[in-house]
Amino acid sequence: MTRLLILFFALAISAAQCDTTVALDPELSNIDGNWTLYKIGVGYPPPNSPSVLTPTQTEILEINAKASTLIRKVNGVVTESTKIEIGNHPKSSSNPRLALVFLESKTYSFLSIDVSKEEISLYQKCPLEAELADGGTFYYKKQ
């Protein structure tokens, strides 16, 4: 009985020392935090039209890299809540690009990260395995 107690105690100590830390995707950790939409680039504007627009509503992205989640709020109201991942898309392309994947809607947006400016840009959403050629680009600043 004593041996069984010692064995159980040793197993409990060993289990307590296990490292359960999950390594974060370095790209995902670069976009962790809250981001405010500050401009919209128009893909192919009509003649004599602006190529950059100022948002008319307040949009915030709350990205939690550890939980791999994104919450989009427009004027304080949640309009999207999804699990996310970062990868190269479209997979079928001969030239895939870095993209933020929205798992619930099965869509992605091309992603650019400028760590020095604390800025990210997301291209228009597109279904997985498709490629969008003329969408807008949404620019966010870190809060």
ChimeraX commands (.cxc) that place a marker at each C-alpha (Angstrom):
marker #1 position 0.00,0.00,0.00 radius 0.5
marker #1 position 2.87,2.35,0.81 radius 0.5
marker #1 position 4.46,1.66,-2.58 radius 0.5
marker #1 position 1.18,2.47,-4.30 radius 0.5
marker #1 position 0.92,5.78,-2.47 radius 0.5
marker #1 position 4.51,6.68,-3.38 radius 0.5
marker #1 position 3.88,5.77,-7.02 radius 0.5
marker #1 position 0.68,7.84,-7.08 radius 0.5
marker #1 position 2.48,10.80,-5.48 radius 0.5
marker #1 position 5.36,10.56,-7.99 radius 0.5
marker #1 position 2.91,10.47,-10.92 radius 0.5
marker #1 position 1.04,13.49,-9.55 radius 0.5
marker #1 position 4.30,15.46,-9.20 radius 0.5
marker #1 position 5.38,14.50,-12.74 radius 0.5
marker #1 position 2.03,15.53,-14.22 radius 0.5
marker #1 position 2.13,18.87,-12.43 radius 0.5
marker #1 position 5.49,19.66,-14.03 radius 0.5
marker #1 position 4.32,19.09,-17.61 radius 0.5
marker #1 position 4.45,22.19,-19.79 radius 0.5
marker #1 position 1.02,22.78,-21.31 radius 0.5
marker #1 position 2.02,26.02,-23.04 radius 0.5
marker #1 position 1.03,26.11,-26.71 radius 0.5
marker #1 position 3.39,28.03,-28.98 radius 0.5
marker #1 position 1.67,30.93,-30.70 radius 0.5
marker #1 position 1.94,31.46,-34.43 radius 0.5
marker #1 position 4.40,34.40,-34.68 radius 0.5
marker #1 position 2.28,36.10,-37.34 radius 0.5
marker #1 position -0.84,35.73,-35.20 radius 0.5
marker #1 position 0.95,37.14,-32.17 radius 0.5
marker #1 position 1.89,40.19,-34.30 radius 0.5
marker #1 position -1.79,41.07,-34.71 radius 0.5
marker #1 position -2.85,40.40,-31.11 radius 0.5
marker #1 position -4.84,43.27,-29.59 radius 0.5
marker #1 position -7.44,45.83,-30.60 radius 0.5
marker #1 position -7.39,47.51,-34.00 radius 0.5
marker #1 position -9.38,50.53,-35.25 radius 0.5
marker #1 position -10.39,50.93,-38.90 radius 0.5
marker #1 position -9.07,54.30,-40.10 radius 0.5
marker #1 position -9.21,54.17,-43.91 radius 0.5
marker #1 position -10.54,52.10,-46.79 radius 0.5
marker #1 position -8.68,51.72,-50.05 radius 0.5
marker #1 position -10.98,51.40,-53.06 radius 0.5
marker #1 position -9.90,48.55,-55.37 radius 0.5
marker #1 position -10.76,50.06,-58.75 radius 0.5
marker #1 position -12.46,53.41,-58.22 radius 0.5
marker #1 position -14.61,54.89,-60.96 radius 0.5
marker #1 position -13.05,57.80,-62.90 radius 0.5
marker #1 position -12.82,61.03,-60.90 radius 0.5
marker #1 position -13.66,59.17,-57.67 radius 0.5
marker #1 position -11.53,58.92,-54.54 radius 0.5
marker #1 position -9.20,55.96,-54.16 radius 0.5
marker #1 position -9.28,56.21,-50.36 radius 0.5
marker #1 position -12.36,56.58,-48.17 radius 0.5
marker #1 position -12.74,57.59,-44.53 radius 0.5
marker #1 position -14.94,55.15,-42.61 radius 0.5
marker #1 position -18.36,56.52,-41.65 radius 0.5
marker #1 position -18.72,54.07,-38.74 radius 0.5
marker #1 position -16.40,53.07,-35.91 radius 0.5
marker #1 position -15.05,49.56,-36.46 radius 0.5
marker #1 position -12.86,47.73,-33.95 radius 0.5
marker #1 position -11.23,44.32,-34.36 radius 0.5
marker #1 position -10.47,42.54,-31.10 radius 0.5
marker #1 position -7.92,39.83,-31.88 radius 0.5
marker #1 position -6.93,37.34,-29.21 radius 0.5
marker #1 position -3.90,35.45,-30.53 radius 0.5
marker #1 position -3.81,32.98,-27.65 radius 0.5
marker #1 position -7.45,31.94,-28.21 radius 0.5
marker #1 position -7.20,32.38,-32.02 radius 0.5
marker #1 position -10.35,34.52,-32.06 radius 0.5
marker #1 position -11.52,37.73,-33.69 radius 0.5
marker #1 position -14.45,39.88,-32.63 radius 0.5
marker #1 position -15.53,42.65,-35.01 radius 0.5
marker #1 position -17.54,45.52,-33.51 radius 0.5
marker #1 position -19.21,48.23,-35.58 radius 0.5
marker #1 position -20.39,51.21,-33.54 radius 0.5
marker #1 position -19.98,49.05,-30.42 radius 0.5
marker #1 position -22.17,46.19,-31.71 radius 0.5
marker #1 position -20.63,42.76,-32.33 radius 0.5
marker #1 position -21.08,41.95,-36.02 radius 0.5
marker #1 position -18.70,39.00,-36.19 radius 0.5
marker #1 position -17.17,36.56,-33.73 radius 0.5
marker #1 position -15.01,33.80,-35.17 radius 0.5
marker #1 position -12.05,31.52,-34.71 radius 0.5
marker #1 position -9.13,32.57,-36.94 radius 0.5
marker #1 position -5.86,31.28,-38.29 radius 0.5
marker #1 position -3.12,32.64,-40.52 radius 0.5
marker #1 position -1.88,30.85,-43.62 radius 0.5
marker #1 position -1.10,31.24,-47.29 radius 0.5
marker #1 position -4.15,31.38,-49.57 radius 0.5
marker #1 position -5.61,30.49,-51.90 radius 0.5
marker #1 position -4.09,27.04,-51.58 radius 0.5
marker #1 position -4.76,26.32,-55.26 radius 0.5
marker #1 position -2.85,29.41,-56.41 radius 0.5
marker #1 position 0.67,29.20,-57.79 radius 0.5
marker #1 position 1.39,32.38,-55.79 radius 0.5
marker #1 position -0.47,32.17,-52.46 radius 0.5
marker #1 position -0.21,35.14,-50.08 radius 0.5
marker #1 position -0.39,35.61,-46.33 radius 0.5
marker #1 position -4.04,35.65,-45.28 radius 0.5
marker #1 position -6.23,35.81,-42.21 radius 0.5
marker #1 position -8.73,32.93,-42.33 radius 0.5
marker #1 position -12.18,33.34,-40.75 radius 0.5
marker #1 position -13.05,29.74,-39.89 radius 0.5
marker #1 position -16.80,30.07,-39.21 radius 0.5
marker #1 position -17.58,31.78,-42.54 radius 0.5
marker #1 position -14.93,29.78,-44.47 radius 0.5
marker #1 position -13.51,32.98,-45.93 radius 0.5
marker #1 position -10.15,34.72,-45.90 radius 0.5
marker #1 position -8.66,38.18,-46.35 radius 0.5
marker #1 position -5.16,38.85,-47.61 radius 0.5
marker #1 position -3.21,40.28,-44.69 radius 0.5
marker #1 position -0.37,42.78,-44.48 radius 0.5
marker #1 position 1.32,43.51,-41.18 radius 0.5
marker #1 position 3.51,46.56,-40.53 radius 0.5
marker #1 position 4.83,46.06,-37.01 radius 0.5
marker #1 position 6.82,49.33,-37.01 radius 0.5
marker #1 position 3.72,51.42,-37.88 radius 0.5
marker #1 position 1.43,49.23,-35.73 radius 0.5
marker #1 position -0.82,48.84,-38.76 radius 0.5
marker #1 position -2.52,45.92,-40.47 radius 0.5
marker #1 position -4.50,45.82,-43.67 radius 0.5
marker #1 position -7.10,43.27,-44.69 radius 0.5
marker #1 position -8.21,42.82,-48.27 radius 0.5
marker #1 position -11.87,42.22,-49.11 radius 0.5
marker #1 position -13.12,38.84,-47.77 radius 0.5
marker #1 position -13.18,35.97,-50.22 radius 0.5
marker #1 position -14.37,32.33,-50.03 radius 0.5
marker #1 position -11.61,29.80,-49.36 radius 0.5
marker #1 position -10.03,28.48,-52.57 radius 0.5
marker #1 position -11.26,31.48,-54.57 radius 0.5
marker #1 position -9.22,34.58,-55.40 radius 0.5
marker #1 position -10.62,38.09,-55.39 radius 0.5
marker #1 position -8.96,40.52,-57.78 radius 0.5
marker #1 position -10.62,43.91,-57.31 radius 0.5
marker #1 position -11.81,44.29,-53.72 radius 0.5
marker #1 position -11.16,47.06,-51.25 radius 0.5
marker #1 position -8.45,47.13,-48.60 radius 0.5
marker #1 position -9.28,47.97,-44.99 radius 0.5
marker #1 position -6.55,49.65,-42.91 radius 0.5
marker #1 position -6.42,49.33,-39.11 radius 0.5
marker #1 position -4.25,51.01,-36.48 radius 0.5
marker #1 position -3.44,49.36,-33.16 radius 0.5
marker #1 position -5.22,50.95,-30.19 radius 0.5
marker link #1:1,2 radius 0.2
marker link #1:2,3 radius 0.2
marker link #1:3,4 radius 0.2
marker link #1:4,5 radius 0.2
marker link #1:5,6 radius 0.2
marker link #1:6,7 radius 0.2
marker link #1:7,8 radius 0.2
marker link #1:8,9 radius 0.2
marker link #1:9,10 radius 0.2
marker link #1:10,11 radius 0.2
marker link #1:11,12 radius 0.2
marker link #1:12,13 radius 0.2
marker link #1:13,14 radius 0.2
marker link #1:14,15 radius 0.2
marker link #1:15,16 radius 0.2
marker link #1:16,17 radius 0.2
marker link #1:17,18 radius 0.2
marker link #1:18,19 radius 0.2
marker link #1:19,20 radius 0.2
marker link #1:20,21 radius 0.2
marker link #1:21,22 radius 0.2
marker link #1:22,23 radius 0.2
marker link #1:23,24 radius 0.2
marker link #1:24,25 radius 0.2
marker link #1:25,26 radius 0.2
marker link #1:26,27 radius 0.2
marker link #1:27,28 radius 0.2
marker link #1:28,29 radius 0.2
marker link #1:29,30 radius 0.2
marker link #1:30,31 radius 0.2
marker link #1:31,32 radius 0.2
marker link #1:32,33 radius 0.2
marker link #1:33,34 radius 0.2
marker link #1:34,35 radius 0.2
marker link #1:35,36 radius 0.2
marker link #1:36,37 radius 0.2
marker link #1:37,38 radius 0.2
marker link #1:38,39 radius 0.2
marker link #1:39,40 radius 0.2
marker link #1:40,41 radius 0.2
marker link #1:41,42 radius 0.2
marker link #1:42,43 radius 0.2
marker link #1:43,44 radius 0.2
marker link #1:44,45 radius 0.2
marker link #1:45,46 radius 0.2
marker link #1:46,47 radius 0.2
marker link #1:47,48 radius 0.2
marker link #1:48,49 radius 0.2
marker link #1:49,50 radius 0.2
marker link #1:50,51 radius 0.2
marker link #1:51,52 radius 0.2
marker link #1:52,53 radius 0.2
marker link #1:53,54 radius 0.2
marker link #1:54,55 radius 0.2
marker link #1:55,56 radius 0.2
marker link #1:56,57 radius 0.2
marker link #1:57,58 radius 0.2
marker link #1:58,59 radius 0.2
marker link #1:59,60 radius 0.2
marker link #1:60,61 radius 0.2
marker link #1:61,62 radius 0.2
marker link #1:62,63 radius 0.2
marker link #1:63,64 radius 0.2
marker link #1:64,65 radius 0.2
marker link #1:65,66 radius 0.2
marker link #1:66,67 radius 0.2
marker link #1:67,68 radius 0.2
marker link #1:68,69 radius 0.2
marker link #1:69,70 radius 0.2
marker link #1:70,71 radius 0.2
marker link #1:71,72 radius 0.2
marker link #1:72,73 radius 0.2
marker link #1:73,74 radius 0.2
marker link #1:74,75 radius 0.2
marker link #1:75,76 radius 0.2
marker link #1:76,77 radius 0.2
marker link #1:77,78 radius 0.2
marker link #1:78,79 radius 0.2
marker link #1:79,80 radius 0.2
marker link #1:80,81 radius 0.2
marker link #1:81,82 radius 0.2
marker link #1:82,83 radius 0.2
marker link #1:83,84 radius 0.2
marker link #1:84,85 radius 0.2
marker link #1:85,86 radius 0.2
marker link #1:86,87 radius 0.2
marker link #1:87,88 radius 0.2
marker link #1:88,89 radius 0.2
marker link #1:89,90 radius 0.2
marker link #1:90,91 radius 0.2
marker link #1:91,92 radius 0.2
marker link #1:92,93 radius 0.2
marker link #1:93,94 radius 0.2
marker link #1:94,95 radius 0.2
marker link #1:95,96 radius 0.2
marker link #1:96,97 radius 0.2
marker link #1:97,98 radius 0.2
marker link #1:98,99 radius 0.2
marker link #1:99,100 radius 0.2
marker link #1:100,101 radius 0.2
marker link #1:101,102 radius 0.2
marker link #1:102,103 radius 0.2
marker link #1:103,104 radius 0.2
marker link #1:104,105 radius 0.2
marker link #1:105,106 radius 0.2
marker link #1:106,107 radius 0.2
marker link #1:107,108 radius 0.2
marker link #1:108,109 radius 0.2
marker link #1:109,110 radius 0.2
marker link #1:110,111 radius 0.2
marker link #1:111,112 radius 0.2
marker link #1:112,113 radius 0.2
marker link #1:113,114 radius 0.2
marker link #1:114,115 radius 0.2
marker link #1:115,116 radius 0.2
marker link #1:116,117 radius 0.2
marker link #1:117,118 radius 0.2
marker link #1:118,119 radius 0.2
marker link #1:119,120 radius 0.2
marker link #1:120,121 radius 0.2
marker link #1:121,122 radius 0.2
marker link #1:122,123 radius 0.2
marker link #1:123,124 radius 0.2
marker link #1:124,125 radius 0.2
marker link #1:125,126 radius 0.2
marker link #1:126,127 radius 0.2
marker link #1:127,128 radius 0.2
marker link #1:128,129 radius 0.2
marker link #1:129,130 radius 0.2
marker link #1:130,131 radius 0.2
marker link #1:131,132 radius 0.2
marker link #1:132,133 radius 0.2
marker link #1:133,134 radius 0.2
marker link #1:134,135 radius 0.2
marker link #1:135,136 radius 0.2
marker link #1:136,137 radius 0.2
marker link #1:137,138 radius 0.2
marker link #1:138,139 radius 0.2
marker link #1:139,140 radius 0.2
marker link #1:140,141 radius 0.2
marker link #1:141,142 radius 0.2
marker link #1:142,143 radius 0.2
view
